[in-house]
Amino acid sequence: MSEELPEELKLRVMKRMIRRVMEERTTESFNDIEREVWSKLVDERAKELMEKTKVLYPRDYGVVVKVFYELIKKGLVKEFDGYTTLLLLNKLGISVKPEMKLRFVKRGREVDLKNYVGD
């Protein structure tokens, strides 16, 4: 979403979209909507977050997919990277944390902590 809009306005727009999505019945099947949303997830982090949402919050997953689809349909978002997906999920009240991995790189190679500190 655009960084020019104040957080308060973004939150109001998101809440209004959530209400609208929950109230109206879409003529498209959920599988088509889900496929469209997943095609707009551009990196592995975004896909990981959506997969965790599907597993951890199965009841809310449908609403999340519909909200993401509405954002795409209205042209507010063209694609979802990991950061955007995480922010939107948090705004929707879905607490999903990405996997964390520490990597130590020394002279262009990934090494373990012992080799990194030892040399």
Biopython code that builds the backbone (N, CA, C, O; Angstrom):
import numpy as np
from Bio.PDB.StructureBuilder import StructureBuilder

atoms = [
    (1, "MET", "N", (0.844, -1.175, 0.000)),
    (1, "MET", "CA", (0.000, 0.000, 0.000)),
    (1, "MET", "C", (0.885, 1.232, 0.000)),
    (1, "MET", "O", (2.064, 1.164, 0.349)),
    (2, "SER", "N", (0.332, 2.311, -0.378)),
    (2, "SER", "CA", (1.078, 3.543, -0.512)),
    (2, "SER", "C", (1.551, 4.045, 0.846)),
    (2, "SER", "O", (0.817, 3.991, 1.833)),
    (3, "GLU", "N", (2.799, 4.537, 0.881)),
    (3, "GLU", "CA", (3.362, 5.050, 2.127)),
    (3, "GLU", "C", (2.893, 6.477, 2.428)),
    (3, "GLU", "O", (3.118, 6.977, 3.529)),
    (4, "GLU", "N", (2.238, 7.143, 1.452)),
    (4, "GLU", "CA", (1.790, 8.511, 1.668)),
    (4, "GLU", "C", (0.571, 8.589, 2.582)),
    (4, "GLU", "O", (0.344, 9.612, 3.227)),
    (5, "LEU", "N", (-0.202, 7.530, 2.640)),
    (5, "LEU", "CA", (-1.417, 7.538, 3.457)),
    (5, "LEU", "C", (-1.074, 7.328, 4.926)),
    (5, "LEU", "O", (-0.231, 6.490, 5.249)),
    (6, "PRO", "N", (-1.713, 8.075, 5.818)),
    (6, "PRO", "CA", (-1.485, 7.855, 7.248)),
    (6, "PRO", "C", (-1.986, 6.476, 7.672)),
    (6, "PRO", "O", (-2.914, 5.934, 7.072)),
    (7, "GLU", "N", (-1.376, 5.923, 8.694)),
    (7, "GLU", "CA", (-1.730, 4.590, 9.189)),
    (7, "GLU", "C", (-3.215, 4.491, 9.535)),
    (7, "GLU", "O", (-3.854, 3.474, 9.266)),
    (8, "GLU", "N", (-3.755, 5.544, 10.128)),
    (8, "GLU", "CA", (-5.152, 5.542, 10.535)),
    (8, "GLU", "C", (-6.081, 5.378, 9.326)),
    (8, "GLU", "O", (-7.061, 4.635, 9.386)),
    (9, "LEU", "N", (-5.769, 6.071, 8.243)),
    (9, "LEU", "CA", (-6.578, 5.978, 7.031)),
    (9, "LEU", "C", (-6.441, 4.600, 6.390)),
    (9, "LEU", "O", (-7.429, 4.036, 5.921)),
    (10, "LYS", "N", (-5.222, 4.052, 6.367)),
    (10, "LYS", "CA", (-5.016, 2.706, 5.825)),
    (10, "LYS", "C", (-5.842, 1.689, 6.597)),
    (10, "LYS", "O", (-6.460, 0.801, 6.009)),
    (11, "LEU", "N", (-5.848, 1.824, 7.913)),
    (11, "LEU", "CA", (-6.581, 0.882, 8.754)),
    (11, "LEU", "C", (-8.078, 0.967, 8.473)),
    (11, "LEU", "O", (-8.754, -0.059, 8.401)),
    (12, "ARG", "N", (-8.601, 2.190, 8.315)),
    (12, "ARG", "CA", (-10.025, 2.360, 8.011)),
    (12, "ARG", "C", (-10.396, 1.731, 6.668)),
    (12, "ARG", "O", (-11.431, 1.078, 6.539)),
    (13, "VAL", "N", (-9.537, 1.938, 5.676)),
    (13, "VAL", "CA", (-9.790, 1.366, 4.353)),
    (13, "VAL", "C", (-9.786, -0.152, 4.434)),
    (13, "VAL", "O", (-10.650, -0.807, 3.852)),
    (14, "MET", "N", (-8.816, -0.717, 5.155)),
    (14, "MET", "CA", (-8.731, -2.169, 5.293)),
    (14, "MET", "C", (-9.971, -2.721, 6.003)),
    (14, "MET", "O", (-10.523, -3.737, 5.580)),
    (15, "LYS", "N", (-10.409, -2.066, 7.068)),
    (15, "LYS", "CA", (-11.590, -2.531, 7.798)),
    (15, "LYS", "C", (-12.830, -2.474, 6.919)),
    (15, "LYS", "O", (-13.655, -3.387, 6.948)),
    (16, "ARG", "N", (-12.967, -1.408, 6.138)),
    (16, "ARG", "CA", (-14.111, -1.274, 5.250)),
    (16, "ARG", "C", (-14.094, -2.379, 4.197)),
    (16, "ARG", "O", (-15.138, -2.942, 3.866)),
    (17, "MET", "N", (-12.906, -2.691, 3.669)),
    (17, "MET", "CA", (-12.801, -3.753, 2.670)),
    (17, "MET", "C", (-13.130, -5.107, 3.286)),
    (17, "MET", "O", (-13.772, -5.942, 2.648)),
    (18, "ILE", "N", (-12.694, -5.325, 4.514)),
    (18, "ILE", "CA", (-12.987, -6.594, 5.192)),
    (18, "ILE", "C", (-14.487, -6.754, 5.355)),
    (18, "ILE", "O", (-15.040, -7.817, 5.071)),
    (19, "ARG", "N", (-15.145, -5.695, 5.815)),
    (19, "ARG", "CA", (-16.595, -5.755, 5.984)),
    (19, "ARG", "C", (-17.292, -6.060, 4.667)),
    (19, "ARG", "O", (-18.184, -6.907, 4.611)),
    (20, "ARG", "N", (-16.885, -5.370, 3.612)),
    (20, "ARG", "CA", (-17.497, -5.557, 2.308)),
    (20, "ARG", "C", (-17.294, -6.985, 1.792)),
    (20, "ARG", "O", (-18.214, -7.593, 1.245)),
    (21, "VAL", "N", (-16.086, -7.509, 1.972)),
    (21, "VAL", "CA", (-15.794, -8.869, 1.521)),
    (21, "VAL", "C", (-16.636, -9.877, 2.284)),
    (21, "VAL", "O", (-17.144, -10.835, 1.701)),
    (22, "MET", "N", (-16.786, -9.665, 3.581)),
    (22, "MET", "CA", (-17.551, -10.605, 4.387)),
    (22, "MET", "C", (-19.041, -10.544, 4.078)),
    (22, "MET", "O", (-19.742, -11.549, 4.201)),
    (23, "GLU", "N", (-19.527, -9.378, 3.681)),
    (23, "GLU", "CA", (-20.958, -9.214, 3.434)),
    (23, "GLU", "C", (-21.386, -9.728, 2.065)),
    (23, "GLU", "O", (-22.438, -10.353, 1.934)),
    (24, "GLU", "N", (-20.581, -9.469, 1.059)),
    (24, "GLU", "CA", (-21.011, -9.836, -0.292)),
    (24, "GLU", "C", (-20.557, -11.240, -0.677)),
    (24, "GLU", "O", (-19.507, -11.714, -0.243)),
    (25, "ARG", "N", (-21.349, -11.873, -1.477)),
    (25, "ARG", "CA", (-21.013, -13.203, -2.000)),
    (25, "ARG", "C", (-20.402, -13.009, -3.380)),
    (25, "ARG", "O", (-20.972, -12.329, -4.232)),
    (26, "THR", "N", (-19.261, -13.601, -3.587)),
    (26, "THR", "CA", (-18.630, -13.478, -4.900)),
    (26, "THR", "C", (-19.165, -14.570, -5.817)),
    (26, "THR", "O", (-19.495, -15.671, -5.375)),
    (27, "THR", "N", (-19.244, -14.245, -7.095)),
    (27, "THR", "CA", (-19.720, -15.222, -8.064)),
    (27, "THR", "C", (-18.611, -16.171, -8.485)),
    (27, "THR", "O", (-18.873, -17.261, -8.994)),
    (28, "GLU", "N", (-17.368, -15.752, -8.269)),
    (28, "GLU", "CA", (-16.248, -16.601, -8.627)),
    (28, "GLU", "C", (-16.041, -17.656, -7.546)),
    (28, "GLU", "O", (-16.355, -17.431, -6.377)),
    (29, "SER", "N", (-15.523, -18.777, -7.938)),
    (29, "SER", "CA", (-15.287, -19.823, -6.950)),
    (29, "SER", "C", (-14.070, -19.460, -6.098)),
    (29, "SER", "O", (-13.189, -18.717, -6.531)),
    (30, "PHE", "N", (-14.042, -19.994, -4.895)),
    (30, "PHE", "CA", (-12.946, -19.700, -3.975)),
    (30, "PHE", "C", (-11.620, -20.192, -4.542)),
    (30, "PHE", "O", (-10.592, -19.544, -4.346)),
    (31, "ASN", "N", (-11.624, -21.318, -5.236)),
    (31, "ASN", "CA", (-10.382, -21.847, -5.804)),
    (31, "ASN", "C", (-9.784, -20.893, -6.828)),
    (31, "ASN", "O", (-8.566, -20.728, -6.879)),
    (32, "ASP", "N", (-10.627, -20.259, -7.645)),
    (32, "ASP", "CA", (-10.138, -19.291, -8.628)),
    (32, "ASP", "C", (-9.547, -18.072, -7.933)),
    (32, "ASP", "O", (-8.494, -17.569, -8.325)),
    (33, "ILE", "N", (-10.231, -17.608, -6.904)),
    (33, "ILE", "CA", (-9.748, -16.450, -6.147)),
    (33, "ILE", "C", (-8.421, -16.785, -5.478)),
    (33, "ILE", "O", (-7.471, -16.004, -5.534)),
    (34, "GLU", "N", (-8.365, -17.943, -4.853)),
    (34, "GLU", "CA", (-7.131, -18.365, -4.167)),
    (34, "GLU", "C", (-5.975, -18.490, -5.162)),
    (34, "GLU", "O", (-4.858, -18.066, -4.866)),
    (35, "ARG", "N", (-6.229, -19.058, -6.320)),
    (35, "ARG", "CA", (-5.200, -19.213, -7.353)),
    (35, "ARG", "C", (-4.682, -17.846, -7.793)),
    (35, "ARG", "O", (-3.479, -17.665, -7.979)),
    (36, "GLU", "N", (-5.582, -16.896, -7.958)),
    (36, "GLU", "CA", (-5.191, -15.540, -8.365)),
    (36, "GLU", "C", (-4.302, -14.885, -7.305)),
    (36, "GLU", "O", (-3.284, -14.274, -7.633)),
    (37, "VAL", "N", (-4.691, -15.016, -6.035)),
    (37, "VAL", "CA", (-3.898, -14.424, -4.951)),
    (37, "VAL", "C", (-2.512, -15.068, -4.895)),
    (37, "VAL", "O", (-1.503, -14.371, -4.787)),
    (38, "TRP", "N", (-2.468, -16.394, -4.967)),
    (38, "TRP", "CA", (-1.180, -17.084, -4.902)),
    (38, "TRP", "C", (-0.287, -16.727, -6.082)),
    (38, "TRP", "O", (0.937, -16.746, -5.948)),
    (39, "SER", "N", (-0.861, -16.404, -7.223)),
    (39, "SER", "CA", (-0.046, -16.014, -8.383)),
    (39, "SER", "C", (0.599, -14.645, -8.179)),
    (39, "SER", "O", (1.584, -14.314, -8.839)),
    (40, "LYS", "N", (0.048, -13.858, -7.273)),
    (40, "LYS", "CA", (0.592, -12.521, -6.999)),
    (40, "LYS", "C", (1.600, -12.502, -5.845)),
    (40, "LYS", "O", (2.159, -11.452, -5.528)),
    (41, "LEU", "N", (1.830, -13.648, -5.225)),
    (41, "LEU", "CA", (2.859, -13.741, -4.178)),
    (41, "LEU", "C", (4.197, -13.896, -4.880)),
    (41, "LEU", "O", (4.460, -14.925, -5.503)),
    (42, "VAL", "N", (5.055, -12.865, -4.781)),
    (42, "VAL", "CA", (6.240, -12.818, -5.635)),
    (42, "VAL", "C", (7.487, -13.448, -5.041)),
    (42, "VAL", "O", (8.429, -13.736, -5.780)),
    (43, "ASP", "N", (7.530, -13.671, -3.741)),
    (43, "ASP", "CA", (8.731, -14.280, -3.185)),
    (43, "ASP", "C", (8.377, -15.416, -2.221)),
    (43, "ASP", "O", (7.221, -15.599, -1.840)),
    (44, "GLU", "N", (9.387, -16.151, -1.850)),
    (44, "GLU", "CA", (9.189, -17.321, -0.992)),
    (44, "GLU", "C", (8.670, -16.939, 0.388)),
    (44, "GLU", "O", (7.918, -17.702, 0.994)),
    (45, "ARG", "N", (9.057, -15.776, 0.894)),
    (45, "ARG", "CA", (8.608, -15.333, 2.219)),
    (45, "ARG", "C", (7.102, -15.134, 2.222)),
    (45, "ARG", "O", (6.426, -15.540, 3.167)),
    (46, "ALA", "N", (6.567, -14.512, 1.174)),
    (46, "ALA", "CA", (5.120, -14.288, 1.083)),
    (46, "ALA", "C", (4.370, -15.619, 1.016)),
    (46, "ALA", "O", (3.336, -15.787, 1.662)),
    (47, "LYS", "N", (4.893, -16.561, 0.235)),
    (47, "LYS", "CA", (4.259, -17.877, 0.128)),
    (47, "LYS", "C", (4.317, -18.619, 1.464)),
    (47, "LYS", "O", (3.360, -19.287, 1.855)),
    (48, "GLU", "N", (5.442, -18.494, 2.155)),
    (48, "GLU", "CA", (5.588, -19.129, 3.471)),
    (48, "GLU", "C", (4.567, -18.573, 4.461)),
    (48, "GLU", "O", (3.949, -19.328, 5.211)),
    (49, "LEU", "N", (4.393, -17.252, 4.459)),
    (49, "LEU", "CA", (3.445, -16.627, 5.375)),
    (49, "LEU", "C", (2.005, -17.034, 5.073)),
    (49, "LEU", "O", (1.222, -17.275, 5.991)),
    (50, "MET", "N", (1.657, -17.109, 3.797)),
    (50, "MET", "CA", (0.294, -17.530, 3.441)),
    (50, "MET", "C", (0.063, -18.993, 3.794)),
    (50, "MET", "O", (-1.023, -19.361, 4.243)),
    (51, "GLU", "N", (1.074, -19.825, 3.595)),
    (51, "GLU", "CA", (0.950, -21.241, 3.946)),
    (51, "GLU", "C", (0.763, -21.405, 5.453)),
    (51, "GLU", "O", (-0.057, -22.210, 5.896)),
    (52, "LYS", "N", (1.524, -20.642, 6.242)),
    (52, "LYS", "CA", (1.368, -20.694, 7.704)),
    (52, "LYS", "C", (-0.012, -20.206, 8.121)),
    (52, "LYS", "O", (-0.615, -20.759, 9.040)),
    (53, "THR", "N", (-0.516, -19.170, 7.448)),
    (53, "THR", "CA", (-1.853, -18.668, 7.741)),
    (53, "THR", "C", (-2.887, -19.751, 7.475)),
    (53, "THR", "O", (-3.816, -19.939, 8.261)),
    (54, "LYS", "N", (-2.722, -20.460, 6.369)),
    (54, "LYS", "CA", (-3.657, -21.530, 6.002)),
    (54, "LYS", "C", (-3.662, -22.641, 7.044)),
    (54, "LYS", "O", (-4.713, -23.207, 7.345)),
    (55, "VAL", "N", (-2.483, -22.959, 7.598)),
    (55, "VAL", "CA", (-2.368, -24.042, 8.575)),
    (55, "VAL", "C", (-2.798, -23.588, 9.970)),
    (55, "VAL", "O", (-3.550, -24.291, 10.647)),
    (56, "LEU", "N", (-2.325, -22.419, 10.402)),
    (56, "LEU", "CA", (-2.576, -21.953, 11.771)),
    (56, "LEU", "C", (-3.958, -21.328, 11.964)),
    (56, "LEU", "O", (-4.524, -21.404, 13.055)),
    (57, "TYR", "N", (-4.498, -20.717, 10.923)),
    (57, "TYR", "CA", (-5.780, -20.020, 11.017)),
    (57, "TYR", "C", (-6.715, -20.469, 9.884)),
    (57, "TYR", "O", (-7.063, -19.662, 9.022)),
    (58, "PRO", "N", (-7.122, -21.729, 9.874)),
    (58, "PRO", "CA", (-7.946, -22.211, 8.750)),
    (58, "PRO", "C", (-9.291, -21.491, 8.615)),
    (58, "PRO", "O", (-9.797, -21.336, 7.503)),
    (59, "ARG", "N", (-9.863, -21.056, 9.717)),
    (59, "ARG", "CA", (-11.151, -20.333, 9.640)),
    (59, "ARG", "C", (-10.992, -18.942, 9.049)),
    (59, "ARG", "O", (-11.872, -18.467, 8.330)),
    (60, "ASP", "N", (-9.880, -18.289, 9.345)),
    (60, "ASP", "CA", (-9.646, -16.930, 8.869)),
    (60, "ASP", "C", (-8.997, -16.886, 7.492)),
    (60, "ASP", "O", (-8.975, -15.838, 6.847)),
    (61, "TYR", "N", (-8.473, -18.009, 7.044)),
    (61, "TYR", "CA", (-7.746, -18.042, 5.774)),
    (61, "TYR", "C", (-8.627, -17.585, 4.604)),
    (61, "TYR", "O", (-8.161, -16.841, 3.741)),
    (62, "GLY", "N", (-9.862, -18.009, 4.565)),
    (62, "GLY", "CA", (-10.765, -17.607, 3.489)),
    (62, "GLY", "C", (-10.975, -16.109, 3.434)),
    (62, "GLY", "O", (-11.004, -15.521, 2.353)),
    (63, "VAL", "N", (-11.119, -15.492, 4.585)),
    (63, "VAL", "CA", (-11.295, -14.036, 4.641)),
    (63, "VAL", "C", (-10.026, -13.335, 4.170)),
    (63, "VAL", "O", (-10.086, -12.347, 3.439)),
    (64, "VAL", "N", (-8.869, -13.859, 4.599)),
    (64, "VAL", "CA", (-7.583, -13.270, 4.191)),
    (64, "VAL", "C", (-7.448, -13.321, 2.677)),
    (64, "VAL", "O", (-7.076, -12.326, 2.055)),
    (65, "VAL", "N", (-7.743, -14.463, 2.080)),
    (65, "VAL", "CA", (-7.639, -14.606, 0.626)),
    (65, "VAL", "C", (-8.579, -13.630, -0.073)),
    (65, "VAL", "O", (-8.197, -13.002, -1.060)),
    (66, "LYS", "N", (-9.794, -13.497, 0.425)),
    (66, "LYS", "CA", (-10.762, -12.588, -0.199)),
    (66, "LYS", "C", (-10.326, -11.129, -0.073)),
    (66, "LYS", "O", (-10.505, -10.351, -1.010)),
    (67, "VAL", "N", (-9.760, -10.753, 1.068)),
    (67, "VAL", "CA", (-9.275, -9.381, 1.241)),
    (67, "VAL", "C", (-8.109, -9.117, 0.288)),
    (67, "VAL", "O", (-8.062, -8.070, -0.358)),
    (68, "PHE", "N", (-7.172, -10.056, 0.197)),
    (68, "PHE", "CA", (-6.045, -9.893, -0.724)),
    (68, "PHE", "C", (-6.561, -9.783, -2.169)),
    (68, "PHE", "O", (-6.057, -8.981, -2.956)),
    (69, "TYR", "N", (-7.565, -10.593, -2.504)),
    (69, "TYR", "CA", (-8.133, -10.561, -3.852)),
    (69, "TYR", "C", (-8.782, -9.203, -4.132)),
    (69, "TYR", "O", (-8.633, -8.656, -5.225)),
    (70, "GLU", "N", (-9.484, -8.671, -3.168)),
    (70, "GLU", "CA", (-10.113, -7.353, -3.345)),
    (70, "GLU", "C", (-9.054, -6.269, -3.557)),
    (70, "GLU", "O", (-9.249, -5.361, -4.366)),
    (71, "LEU", "N", (-7.952, -6.360, -2.843)),
    (71, "LEU", "CA", (-6.867, -5.383, -3.027)),
    (71, "LEU", "C", (-6.309, -5.457, -4.441)),
    (71, "LEU", "O", (-5.997, -4.433, -5.048)),
    (72, "ILE", "N", (-6.185, -6.669, -4.960)),
    (72, "ILE", "CA", (-5.693, -6.858, -6.330)),
    (72, "ILE", "C", (-6.714, -6.325, -7.322)),
    (72, "ILE", "O", (-6.368, -5.583, -8.241)),
    (73, "LYS", "N", (-7.979, -6.706, -7.132)),
    (73, "LYS", "CA", (-9.048, -6.332, -8.058)),
    (73, "LYS", "C", (-9.226, -4.821, -8.135)),
    (73, "LYS", "O", (-9.488, -4.280, -9.209)),
    (74, "LYS", "N", (-9.087, -4.146, -7.014)),
    (74, "LYS", "CA", (-9.262, -2.690, -6.990)),
    (74, "LYS", "C", (-8.013, -1.949, -7.464)),
    (74, "LYS", "O", (-8.041, -0.730, -7.637)),
    (75, "GLY", "N", (-6.919, -2.681, -7.674)),
    (75, "GLY", "CA", (-5.692, -2.064, -8.166)),
    (75, "GLY", "C", (-4.850, -1.407, -7.089)),
    (75, "GLY", "O", (-3.907, -0.680, -7.403)),
    (76, "LEU", "N", (-5.170, -1.648, -5.824)),
    (76, "LEU", "CA", (-4.395, -1.053, -4.738)),
    (76, "LEU", "C", (-3.043, -1.746, -4.569)),
    (76, "LEU", "O", (-2.067, -1.119, -4.155)),
    (77, "VAL", "N", (-2.988, -3.028, -4.886)),
    (77, "VAL", "CA", (-1.755, -3.795, -4.787)),
    (77, "VAL", "C", (-1.623, -4.634, -6.048)),
    (77, "VAL", "O", (-2.571, -5.301, -6.463)),
    (78, "LYS", "N", (-0.427, -4.597, -6.664)),
    (78, "LYS", "CA", (-0.199, -5.391, -7.872)),
    (78, "LYS", "C", (0.378, -6.756, -7.535)),
    (78, "LYS", "O", (0.066, -7.748, -8.194)),
    (79, "GLU", "N", (1.219, -6.805, -6.509)),
    (79, "GLU", "CA", (1.831, -8.063, -6.094)),
    (79, "GLU", "C", (2.175, -7.971, -4.605)),
    (79, "GLU", "O", (2.280, -6.885, -4.035)),
    (80, "PHE", "N", (2.345, -9.130, -4.006)),
    (80, "PHE", "CA", (2.614, -9.190, -2.571)),
    (80, "PHE", "C", (3.998, -9.779, -2.338)),
    (80, "PHE", "O", (4.260, -10.935, -2.670)),
    (81, "ASP", "N", (4.875, -8.971, -1.766)),
    (81, "ASP", "CA", (6.153, -9.521, -1.324)),
    (81, "ASP", "C", (6.002, -9.929, 0.139)),
    (81, "ASP", "O", (4.936, -9.748, 0.728)),
    (82, "GLY", "N", (7.052, -10.472, 0.718)),
    (82, "GLY", "CA", (6.974, -10.959, 2.090)),
    (82, "GLY", "C", (6.623, -9.873, 3.089)),
    (82, "GLY", "O", (5.819, -10.093, 3.994)),
    (83, "TYR", "N", (7.221, -8.707, 2.929)),
    (83, "TYR", "CA", (6.991, -7.610, 3.865)),
    (83, "TYR", "C", (5.542, -7.117, 3.791)),
    (83, "TYR", "O", (4.899, -6.919, 4.821)),
    (84, "THR", "N", (5.037, -6.923, 2.583)),
    (84, "THR", "CA", (3.657, -6.464, 2.409)),
    (84, "THR", "C", (2.672, -7.490, 2.958)),
    (84, "THR", "O", (1.690, -7.133, 3.610)),
    (85, "THR", "N", (2.940, -8.759, 2.690)),
    (85, "THR", "CA", (2.064, -9.828, 3.182)),
    (85, "THR", "C", (2.044, -9.839, 4.701)),
    (85, "THR", "O", (0.979, -9.951, 5.308)),
    (86, "LEU", "N", (3.214, -9.723, 5.319)),
    (86, "LEU", "CA", (3.297, -9.702, 6.778)),
    (86, "LEU", "C", (2.536, -8.517, 7.362)),
    (86, "LEU", "O", (1.803, -8.671, 8.338)),
    (87, "LEU", "N", (2.705, -7.339, 6.772)),
    (87, "LEU", "CA", (1.996, -6.145, 7.263)),
    (87, "LEU", "C", (0.480, -6.304, 7.144)),
    (87, "LEU", "O", (-0.255, -5.984, 8.078)),
    (88, "LEU", "N", (0.020, -6.792, 6.011)),
    (88, "LEU", "CA", (-1.422, -6.954, 5.820)),
    (88, "LEU", "C", (-1.997, -8.000, 6.767)),
    (88, "LEU", "O", (-3.079, -7.809, 7.322)),
    (89, "LEU", "N", (-1.282, -9.098, 6.952)),
    (89, "LEU", "CA", (-1.758, -10.117, 7.888)),
    (89, "LEU", "C", (-1.845, -9.558, 9.300)),
    (89, "LEU", "O", (-2.805, -9.830, 10.021)),
    (90, "ASN", "N", (-0.843, -8.775, 9.696)),
    (90, "ASN", "CA", (-0.879, -8.164, 11.030)),
    (90, "ASN", "C", (-2.036, -7.183, 11.165)),
    (90, "ASN", "O", (-2.678, -7.119, 12.214)),
    (91, "LYS", "N", (-2.305, -6.421, 10.115)),
    (91, "LYS", "CA", (-3.437, -5.480, 10.148)),
    (91, "LYS", "C", (-4.771, -6.212, 10.262)),
    (91, "LYS", "O", (-5.727, -5.692, 10.838)),
    (92, "LEU", "N", (-4.826, -7.419, 9.709)),
    (92, "LEU", "CA", (-6.048, -8.217, 9.777)),
    (92, "LEU", "C", (-6.156, -8.996, 11.086)),
    (92, "LEU", "O", (-7.141, -9.699, 11.313)),
    (93, "GLY", "N", (-5.151, -8.873, 11.940)),
    (93, "GLY", "CA", (-5.179, -9.549, 13.234)),
    (93, "GLY", "C", (-4.651, -10.971, 13.193)),
    (93, "GLY", "O", (-4.883, -11.746, 14.120)),
    (94, "ILE", "N", (-3.945, -11.320, 12.129)),
    (94, "ILE", "CA", (-3.358, -12.646, 11.985)),
    (94, "ILE", "C", (-1.891, -12.550, 12.390)),
    (94, "ILE", "O", (-1.103, -11.855, 11.749)),
    (95, "SER", "N", (-1.537, -13.251, 13.455)),
    (95, "SER", "CA", (-0.164, -13.189, 13.958)),
    (95, "SER", "C", (0.622, -14.388, 13.441)),
    (95, "SER", "O", (0.591, -15.475, 14.018)),
    (96, "VAL", "N", (1.321, -14.159, 12.345)),
    (96, "VAL", "CA", (2.143, -15.205, 11.732)),
    (96, "VAL", "C", (3.568, -14.677, 11.677)),
    (96, "VAL", "O", (3.813, -13.557, 11.228)),
    (97, "LYS", "N", (4.494, -15.489, 12.133)),
    (97, "LYS", "CA", (5.892, -15.081, 12.148)),
    (97, "LYS", "C", (6.673, -15.886, 11.111)),
    (97, "LYS", "O", (6.516, -17.104, 11.020)),
    (98, "PRO", "N", (7.515, -15.208, 10.330)),
    (98, "PRO", "CA", (8.325, -15.930, 9.344)),
    (98, "PRO", "C", (9.444, -16.720, 10.026)),
    (98, "PRO", "O", (9.847, -16.404, 11.145)),
    (99, "GLU", "N", (9.934, -17.741, 9.345)),
    (99, "GLU", "CA", (11.060, -18.522, 9.862)),
    (99, "GLU", "C", (12.306, -17.644, 9.881)),
    (99, "GLU", "O", (12.531, -16.841, 8.975)),
    (100, "MET", "N", (13.098, -17.807, 10.912)),
    (100, "MET", "CA", (14.334, -17.040, 11.040)),
    (100, "MET", "C", (15.515, -17.990, 10.888)),
    (100, "MET", "O", (15.523, -19.079, 11.463)),
    (101, "LYS", "N", (16.501, -17.577, 10.120)),
    (101, "LYS", "CA", (17.708, -18.365, 9.951)),
    (101, "LYS", "C", (18.885, -17.403, 9.932)),
    (101, "LYS", "O", (18.920, -16.464, 9.137)),
    (102, "LEU", "N", (19.846, -17.644, 10.811)),
    (102, "LEU", "CA", (21.053, -16.832, 10.824)),
    (102, "LEU", "C", (22.083, -17.477, 9.918)),
    (102, "LEU", "O", (22.359, -18.672, 10.019)),
    (103, "ARG", "N", (22.646, -16.674, 9.033)),
    (103, "ARG", "CA", (23.683, -17.167, 8.137)),
    (103, "ARG", "C", (24.929, -16.332, 8.359)),
    (103, "ARG", "O", (24.860, -15.110, 8.490)),
    (104, "PHE", "N", (26.052, -16.997, 8.399)),
    (104, "PHE", "CA", (27.334, -16.322, 8.539)),
    (104, "PHE", "C", (28.083, -16.484, 7.233)),
    (104, "PHE", "O", (28.335, -17.603, 6.787)),
    (105, "VAL", "N", (28.438, -15.369, 6.623)),
    (105, "VAL", "CA", (29.120, -15.401, 5.339)),
    (105, "VAL", "C", (30.502, -14.811, 5.527)),
    (105, "VAL", "O", (30.668, -13.706, 6.045)),
    (106, "LYS", "N", (31.487, -15.576, 5.092)),
    (106, "LYS", "CA", (32.868, -15.131, 5.202)),
    (106, "LYS", "C", (33.542, -15.370, 3.863)),
    (106, "LYS", "O", (33.590, -16.497, 3.369)),
    (107, "ARG", "N", (34.055, -14.310, 3.288)),
    (107, "ARG", "CA", (34.718, -14.378, 1.991)),
    (107, "ARG", "C", (33.834, -15.014, 0.917)),
    (107, "ARG", "O", (34.298, -15.803, 0.094)),
    (108, "GLY", "N", (32.558, -14.654, 0.946)),
    (108, "GLY", "CA", (31.628, -15.110, -0.073)),
    (108, "GLY", "C", (31.062, -16.506, 0.122)),
    (108, "GLY", "O", (30.295, -16.983, -0.715)),
    (109, "ARG", "N", (31.426, -17.172, 1.217)),
    (109, "ARG", "CA", (30.926, -18.521, 1.488)),
    (109, "ARG", "C", (30.155, -18.528, 2.789)),
    (109, "ARG", "O", (30.471, -17.778, 3.712)),
    (110, "GLU", "N", (29.155, -19.368, 2.860)),
    (110, "GLU", "CA", (28.395, -19.525, 4.094)),
    (110, "GLU", "C", (29.144, -20.502, 4.995)),
    (110, "GLU", "O", (29.467, -21.617, 4.584)),
    (111, "VAL", "N", (29.420, -20.069, 6.245)),
    (111, "VAL", "CA", (30.173, -20.899, 7.186)),
    (111, "VAL", "C", (29.401, -20.985, 8.499)),
    (111, "VAL", "O", (28.492, -20.191, 8.745)),
    (112, "ASP", "N", (29.768, -21.956, 9.345)),
    (112, "ASP", "CA", (29.123, -22.045, 10.641)),
    (112, "ASP", "C", (29.755, -21.036, 11.598)),
    (112, "ASP", "O", (30.779, -20.429, 11.284)),
    (113, "LEU", "N", (29.147, -20.866, 12.748)),
    (113, "LEU", "CA", (29.578, -19.845, 13.705)),
    (113, "LEU", "C", (31.012, -20.087, 14.171)),
    (113, "LEU", "O", (31.778, -19.136, 14.329)),
    (114, "LYS", "N", (31.378, -21.330, 14.390)),
    (114, "LYS", "CA", (32.733, -21.667, 14.869)),
    (114, "LYS", "C", (33.793, -21.182, 13.884)),
    (114, "LYS", "O", (34.789, -20.586, 14.295)),
    (115, "ASN", "N", (33.596, -21.425, 12.606)),
    (115, "ASN", "CA", (34.552, -20.973, 11.595)),
    (115, "ASN", "C", (34.517, -19.451, 11.412)),
    (115, "ASN", "O", (35.542, -18.832, 11.125)),
    (116, "TYR", "N", (33.358, -18.869, 11.578)),
    (116, "TYR", "CA", (33.215, -17.435, 11.418)),
    (116, "TYR", "C", (33.983, -16.670, 12.505)),
    (116, "TYR", "O", (34.665, -15.686, 12.216)),
    (117, "VAL", "N", (33.865, -17.128, 13.745)),
    (117, "VAL", "CA", (34.501, -16.446, 14.859)),
    (117, "VAL", "C", (35.970, -16.828, 14.962)),
    (117, "VAL", "O", (36.797, -15.996, 15.336)),
    (118, "GLY", "N", (36.309, -18.069, 14.638)),
    (118, "GLY", "CA", (37.656, -18.588, 14.819)),
    (118, "GLY", "C", (38.708, -17.938, 13.950)),
    (118, "GLY", "O", (39.849, -17.795, 14.389)),
    (119, "ASP", "N", (38.374, -17.539, 12.735)),
    (119, "ASP", "CA", (39.389, -16.991, 11.823)),
    (119, "ASP", "C", (39.551, -15.507, 11.976)),
    (119, "ASP", "O", (40.365, -14.900, 11.280)),
]
sb = StructureBuilder()
sb.init_structure("model")
sb.init_model(0)
sb.init_chain("A")
sb.init_seg("    ")
for serial, (resi, resn, name, xyz) in enumerate(atoms, 1):
    if name == "N":
        sb.init_residue(resn, " ", resi, " ")
    sb.init_atom(name, np.array(xyz, "f"), 0.0, 1.0, " ", f" {name:<3s}", serial, name[0])
structure = sb.get_structure()
